[in-house]
Amino acid sequence: MTRQNLDHIASRLESLEESIIHRLIDRAQWHLNEVAYAPGLSGFTGDETRSLFELRFYHHEKMDAKFGRFSAPEERPLNLDLPQPQRIVNIPETGLHIRDFNSVNIMQTILRTYHVLLPNICLSGDDGQYGSSVEHDVYAVQAIARRIHYGAFYVAESKFRADVDGYTELIKKRDVDALMKKLTREEVENKIINRVKNKVKRLQAKINTLVRNTIKPEPIIVYFKNFIIPTTKQGQVMYLLNREER
């Protein structure tokens, strides 16, 4: 990839970080509302096994699938029993070398850790706004997933092209630990953390706290440090192990 490509990847990742923060702030406007995640309490007749959140996510992804959202590499679905696109989708050449984008699908892990994050950004208790809560959950999870999968696919490919021989040797050995070490750039990760910290503060600097809830930077910083960054690298390893020349 050219230098312009690499600069574009970095800029895109920074933009996606900001989208995540916006979405989490929006979700924090409602209480935790644990009922929305309890199976069998969705209020829907005929489906007593799934939660309101699960149903909202499923039907949202069904709509997205019809419009062709999951044709893009970084847009990975949580549900796999989705309809085919009902419109012609023209995806520009990605430069990726992988047969099945779902070989790098980290949605289950993203969902699990998102539920761990929620109590750290939402007010405890129940405000009855279950529909609004799960609506913004979907937007937040998709923003997180987009950033992680984009980094997994495109950063891994760019790093591979920068050292084809080095990565090829480790891929042939299936040496996951060595690949993870080679992919790690601590100075870049520290830069991301500092940037996220500043953005959480900046994006809320003018919020009227009489009408809007705010979130503290610390839970978001921990989330990026302990989950988003390492999970993106796990996705990069998955991509490299599934990479093939075509």
N, C-alpha and C positions, 0 to 999 in steps of 0.2 A: 504494500500500500504506500502511496505517496505521503509526503509530509502533510499535505493538505487533507488527506484522508484521516491521518492520525489527529490532527487538530480538530477536525470535524467530530470525531469520536469523543474526544475530551469535552468539547463544547456541548455535545448532545447529552453526555452523562451529567454534566453540571446542570443543564436545563431540567433533566429528569429528577435530579435531587430536589430542585425547587418545587416541582410538581408534587412530589411526595409530601413535602412539608405543608404545602397548601392543603392537600387532601386530609392530612392528619389534623390540621387546625379545624377544618370544616367538620370532621367527625367529632371532635372534642366539644362541639356546641351542644351535644346531647349526652345524657348520662350513659353509664355503662349498659344498662338495660339488658341484663343477663337473660331475660325471658326470650329475647329475640334469637338466642343461640341454643335454646333448649329444644330437643327433638319432640315432635308431637304437639307443640304449643304454637304453631304458626297461625292458627285460625283458618287454615285452608281445609275444606272438607275433601275427603278422598285421598289425602296424603298425610297420614298420621305418623310418618317415620322421620321426616326431615324438619329441620328448624326453619323459621322464617328467613334467616340469613341464607341457608343452603338453597331454599327455593328461589329467593331473589337472585342469587348468584347464577343458578342454573338457567333461569329464564332470561336473564341479562345476557349470558353467554350464547344462548340459542339465537337471540336477536343479532348479536355481534357476528356469530358464525354465518348467518344468512347474508350479512353485508360484507363478508370476506375479511373480517379483522384478523383471523388466525392464519391468514396466508403470509403474514409478515413474521420473520423469524423471532423477533423479540416479543411477539404477542402470543404467549402460550396459554392454552385454556386449562382451567381446573377440571372441567368435565370433558370426557372424551366421546360421549355419545351425542354428538352435536350434528346438526344438518350441514350439508355442503353449501358453499356460497351460491346465492341466487343471482349474482351479478358477475360480470366479467371483471376480474381483479388483475391489474397489471402491476406487478412488483418489479421495480428496477433490479438489475443485476446486483446481487448482494456481495459477491466476492467470497462467499463462504463455501467450504468444501465439506458438506455433510448431507447425507441422503434424506434423513428424517429429522426435522427440527424438534420433534418431540423426544428425540434421544437426549435432549437437554431441556427437560421440563421439571422445574423445581417448585411447582405450585403447591404441592402438599406441605412441603416444609415452610414455604412462605405463609401459608394459611395458619399453620400451627403457631408460628412465632408471632404472627400478627395478633392472635388472640391473647398471647402473653403480654404484648405491648399495650393492649387496650386499657387495662386497669391503671396504667401509669400515665395516661393522657386524658382519660374521661373522669368526670365526677362519678363517684359511687352512687349506687341506688337506681331508682326507676322513675323516669318522667313520662312513661307511657308512649313516647314517640318512637315506636319500634320500626315503623316503615321508613322514617327519615334516617334512623340509625343504620339500618342495613343498606339503604341506598348509598350512603356515604362510605360504608364499609367496602362495598363493591368498587367504588371509584378509587379508594385508597389502596386496596389490595392490587388492583390492576396497575396503578401507578408504580407501586413497589416492584411488582413482577416485571413490568416493562423495563425498569432500570436495571434490575438484576440480570435479566435475560439478554438485554442489549450489551451489557458489559461482558457477559459470558461468551457470547458469540463473537462480537467484533473486536474486543480487546484481545481475546485469545488468538484470533486469526492474525491480528497485526503483530503480536509478539512472536507468533510462529514465523511469520515472514521475515522478522528481524533477525532470527537465528534458526534457520531451517535445520541445519545439521544438529545443533544442540537439542532442539525439541524432538526431532525425529528419533534420535538415539533413545531418549527417555520414553517416548511413546512406544517404541518397539519393545522396551523392557517392561512396559506397563507400570512404571515406577511412579505411583501417585504422590508419594511424599516428596520425591525429587522435583516433580513437576510443580507441586504447590510451592516449594521453596524457590524455584526458578521464576515463577510468576509473581512472587511477592515483591513489592516495592514499598518499603516502609515510609519513605519520604513522601510518596504520593498519597498513601493512606492517611498520614498525619495531615496533609494538606486538605484532604477531603473532610476530615473531622473538624478542623478549624473553620472551614468554609461553611459546613452545616451549622455549626454553633452560631456563627455570625448571621446566617440567614434566618434561623429561627427567631433570633432577636430582632433583626431588621424587619422581617415580614409582619411582626406583631407590634412594632414600635408605635403605630398610630391607631391601634385598635381601641375602641371605646369599651372599656371593661364593664361599663354599666349594662351593655347589651350583648357583649360577646365574651366568651370564655377564652382564656389563653392557655398555652401549654409551655411548660418549662423546657429549656434546652437540654437538660441532663438526660431525660429518658430517650430523646431523639438521638443524642450523641451516642449513648450506650447502644441503641438499636442499630445505628450505622456501624459502630465499631465491632460489636459482637455478633451481628447477624448479616446486615446487607453486604458489607465488604467481604467477610470470609465466605459467605454463600455465593457471591459473585465469582470468587476464585474457584470454589467447588464446581460451579457451572463451567468455568473455563477449562478445568481439568476434564470434565465430562465431554466438552466439545473436542478437545485435543485427542482424547481416547477414541472418539467416534469419527474423527476427521479422516477423509479419504480424498485422493485425487480423482477427478472425473474427466 
